[in-house]
Amino acid sequence: MTPLIKNLNSSSLARILFYSINSNQLLMEEILTLIFKFLLLEKRGLKQTTLGSEY
């Protein structure tokens, strides 16, 4: 263990772990939001092109 980790108590380690998990969850939420927005835009774009080709 590094000296920094040796000096941390269990409460500090738990807090660091919580923030790490929380930030990873926020990152995953952002990634999923971007994916779904992209899919919605793609779906709308496909509808517009199919409607445009019918006329």
N, C-alpha and C positions, 0 to 999 in steps of 0.2 A: 504494500500500500504506500501511496505517496504521503508525505507529512500532512498535506492539506486534508486528505481523506481521514487520516488518523485523528485529526483534531475535530472532526465533525461528530456531533452526537447523533443518536438515532432520530431525534426530532428533525434535525437539519437534513439528514438523509431522506427522511420521509417527505419533507417539504420539497426537496429537489426532485425526488421521484414523481411527486404529484404534479409539479409544474412541467416536468418533462412529458408525462402522459397527457396532461392537459394541452400542451402546445402541439403534440403529435395529433391529438384528436382534432384540434382546430385546423391543422394543416390538412388532414384527411377530409374534413368537412369542406374546406375551400376547394380542394381538388375535385371532390364529387360534385360540388356546385358548378364548377367550370365544365365538367364533363356533361352534366345534364343540360346546362345552358347550350353547349355546343350541339348536343343531340336535338334539342328543341329547335334551334336555328336551322340545323340540317333538315329536319323534318318539315319545317315551314318552307324552306327553300325548295324541297322536292315537291311539295304541294303546289307552290307557285309555278314551277317549271311545267308540271303536268297540266295545270289549268291553262297556262299560256299556250301549250302545244295543242290543246283541244280546239282552240279558236282559229 
